[in-house]
Amino acid sequence: MTGARNRGKEERMPNVAFTDNIQRHVACPPTQAPGRTVREVLDHVFAQNPRARTYILDDQQALRRHMLIFVDGELIRDRTGLSDQVGEDSSIYVFQSLSGG
């Protein structure tokens, strides 16, 4: 009976978007992916896009120094484990810090 109740109901998942300046280097179209933490969601995204993983994460699988991630408008706290919690309706934005003058 559960299947009948959920039929026609769209599964909700966090939205993931990458800024245009990242897209100039590696294609990362906006997407949705399941997960309860930033790590889980990004692992799903990167499974389909391994080039993005190496651009966003370092060789220890931590967020690169020049990258920032916001969840629902808040900067994540755990840059190493990416354990910040996300909800099924969360928006995850991945930014590349810009520097220079």
Secondary structure as UniProt FT lines:
FT   HELIX           2..6
FT   TURN            7..8
FT   STRAND          15..18
FT   HELIX           20..23
FT   TURN            24..25
FT   STRAND          31..32
FT   HELIX           38..48
FT   HELIX           50..56
FT   TURN            59..60
FT   TURN            65..66
FT   STRAND          67..71
FT   TURN            72..73
FT   STRAND          74..75
FT   TURN            79..81
FT   TURN            88..89
FT   STRAND          91..96
//
